[in-house]
């Protein structure tokens, strides 16, 4: 399995993700977010990244949802935080068939779907997340449907459940999205810190329902 590149020395302005993000920023940036910032250069990226990371760290301890919806940190962070081992796991459940569907619950910028789409171009991809800068970027990339359907072959949910005050409600919703014999691929950080707002009992309830173990990538068949 490959390890995801997350060290700063692997992040540089020549990578395709940065060029794509810069083009999006110049042409589609919502003026209500830092409207003084009109062109994404590498130095500007680093400056804004660090500024929004500080704001995120402040809010996540006090108003976790606002940390994800009202800062740009998740938008600026996600494109280079590849989860190669996790994405490879999803790929193993995706045959080379036409018309199959995947829903990424908590999709962020849509980075995983973009990676999968290059390897399974005949699949259809939808994403769900909070209205936020990162969801706007995923929508710009064509990964957010106006209204999700209820017939997905695969539903993925990574690094999301621990941020929800009612994760069981989210799990029940995800199971409704699955086709018969569909596959739910998920993880759940069983830890209460920072933006992880699920109570201990809520975490235990989800882990019991999905027969998971702490911090593991698990598969649940509907």
C-alpha positions in Angstrom: 0.0 0.0 0.0 1.2 3.5 -0.8 1.5 6.1 2.0 -0.3 9.4 1.5 2.0 12.4 1.0 1.3 14.9 3.8 4.7 16.4 4.5 5.3 20.0 3.3 8.3 19.1 1.2 5.9 17.1 -1.0 3.6 20.0 -1.5 4.6 22.5 -4.2 3.0 24.9 -6.6 3.8 22.7 -9.6 1.4 20.0 -8.6 -1.8 19.7 -10.6 -4.0 20.1 -7.5 -2.5 23.5 -6.8 -3.0 24.7 -10.4 -6.6 23.5 -10.3 -7.3 25.2 -7.0 -5.6 28.5 -8.2 -7.7 28.5 -11.4 -10.9 28.0 -9.3 -9.9 30.7 -6.9 -9.3 33.3 -9.6 -12.6 32.6 -11.5 -15.1 31.2 -9.0 -14.0 32.5 -5.5 -17.0 33.6 -3.4 -16.3 37.3 -2.6 -17.6 36.9 0.9 -14.5 34.9 1.8 -11.4 37.2 2.0 -12.5 39.3 -1.0 -9.2 41.1 -0.9 -7.5 37.9 -2.0 -7.8 37.8 -5.8 -5.0 35.6 -7.1 -3.7 32.4 -5.5 0.1 32.4 -5.7 2.2 29.9 -3.7 3.2 32.4 -1.1 -0.3 33.7 -0.8 -1.5 30.1 -0.4 0.9 29.5 2.5 -0.1 32.8 4.2 -3.8 32.2 3.9 -3.4 28.5 4.8 -1.7 29.4 8.1 -4.1 32.2 8.9 -7.2 30.0 8.4 -5.6 27.1 10.3 -5.1 29.3 13.3 -8.8 30.4 13.1 -9.9 26.8 12.6 -7.9 25.6 15.7 -9.6 28.4 17.7 -13.1 27.6 16.6 -12.9 23.9 16.7 -12.7 23.9 20.5 -15.6 26.3 20.8 -18.0 26.1 17.8 -16.9 23.0 15.8 -19.4 23.3 13.0 -18.3 26.9 12.3 -14.7 25.7 12.1 -15.6 23.6 9.1 -18.1 26.0 7.5 -16.7 29.4 8.2 -13.0 29.0 7.4 -11.1 28.1 4.3 -8.7 25.7 6.1 -10.4 22.6 4.9 -10.5 23.8 1.4 -6.8 24.7 1.4 -5.8 21.6 3.3 -7.6 18.7 1.6 -6.1 18.7 -1.9 -2.7 17.5 -0.7 -3.9 15.3 2.2 -4.3 12.2 0.1 -5.5 9.0 1.8 -3.9 6.5 -0.6 -4.5 3.4 1.5 -8.1 4.3 2.2 -8.8 5.2 -1.5 -7.2 1.9 -2.6 -9.5 0.1 -0.3 -12.6 1.7 -2.0 -11.2 0.9 -5.4 -11.2 -2.8 -4.5 -15.0 -2.7 -4.3 -15.4 -1.0 -7.7 -15.6 -3.4 -10.7 -15.2 -2.1 -14.2 -18.9 -1.8 -14.8 -21.0 1.0 -16.4 -23.6 2.9 -14.5 -22.4 2.0 -11.0 -22.8 4.7 -8.4 -20.8 6.0 -5.4 -21.8 8.5 -2.7 -19.1 10.1 -0.6 -20.7 11.2 2.7 -18.6 14.1 4.1 -16.9 14.6 0.7 -15.0 17.8 1.5 -13.4 19.0 -1.7 -14.2 15.8 -3.6 -10.6 14.8 -3.7 -11.2 11.1 -3.3 -13.9 11.0 -6.0 -11.6 12.8 -8.4 -8.9 10.1 -7.7 -11.4 7.3 -8.2 -12.9 8.9 -11.3 -9.6 8.7 -13.1 -9.5 4.9 -12.4 -13.2 4.1 -12.7 -14.5 6.7 -15.3 -17.7 4.7 -16.0 -18.9 5.1 -12.4 -21.2 8.0 -11.3 -20.1 10.0 -8.3 -22.1 12.2 -5.8 -20.9 14.0 -2.7 -22.6 15.3 0.5 -21.2 17.7 3.0 -22.0 20.8 5.0 -22.5 24.0 3.0 -18.9 25.3 3.1 -16.0 26.5 1.0 -14.8 22.9 0.4 -18.3 21.8 -0.7 -18.5 24.7 -3.2 -15.2 23.5 -4.7 -16.5 19.9 -5.0 -19.7 21.3 -6.6 -17.5 23.3 -9.0 -15.8 20.0 -9.9 -19.1 18.3 -10.7 -19.2 16.0 -7.7 -22.3 17.3 -5.9 -25.8 16.3 -7.2 -28.7 18.6 -6.7 -30.5 15.8 -4.8 -28.8 12.5 -3.9 -30.6 9.4 -5.0 -31.3 6.3 -2.8 -29.7 3.7 -4.9 -25.9 3.8 -4.5 -23.7 0.7 -4.9 -21.1 2.2 -2.5 -21.4 4.8 0.2 -18.1 6.0 1.8 -17.8 8.0 5.0 -14.2 8.8 6.1 -13.2 11.3 8.9 -16.7 12.5 9.3 -18.7 10.6 11.9 -16.6 11.8 14.8 -17.4 15.4 13.9 -21.2 14.9 14.2 -23.2 15.4 17.4 -25.6 12.6 16.3 -23.5 10.1 14.3 -26.2 7.4 14.5 -28.6 9.6 12.5 -25.9 10.0 9.8 -25.4 6.2 9.8 -29.1 5.5 9.4 -29.2 8.0 6.5 -26.2 6.5 4.8 -27.8 3.0 5.0 -30.9 4.3 3.3 -28.8 5.6 0.4 -27.5 2.1 -0.3 -28.9 -0.4 -2.8 -29.7 -3.9 -1.6 -26.3 -5.6 -1.2 -24.6 -2.2 -1.4 -21.4 -1.6 0.6 -20.8 1.1 3.2 -17.1 1.9 3.7 -16.4 4.0 6.8 -14.1 4.9 9.6 -14.8 6.4 13.0 -12.2 8.0 15.2 -13.3 6.9 18.7 -11.8 9.8 20.5 -13.2 13.0 22.0 -11.0 15.9 21.2 -10.9 19.0 19.1 -13.7 18.9 16.5 -14.7 15.3 17.5 -18.0 16.2 19.2 -19.8 12.8 19.4 -20.4 11.7 22.9 -18.8 8.6 24.2 -22.2 6.8 24.3 -23.0 7.9 20.7 -19.6 6.6 19.6 -20.2 3.3 21.3 -23.6 3.0 19.7 -22.3 3.5 16.2 -19.4 1.1 16.7 -21.8 -1.5 18.1 -24.2 -1.1 15.1 -21.4 -1.3 12.5 -19.5 -3.9 14.4 -16.4 -1.7 14.2 -13.3 -1.4 16.3 -11.6 1.8 17.4 -10.0 3.7 14.7 -10.2 0.9 12.1 -11.4 1.1 8.5 -14.4 -1.2 8.4 -16.9 -2.6 5.9 -20.6 -3.0 6.6 -22.8 -4.7 4.1 -26.4 -3.6 4.0 
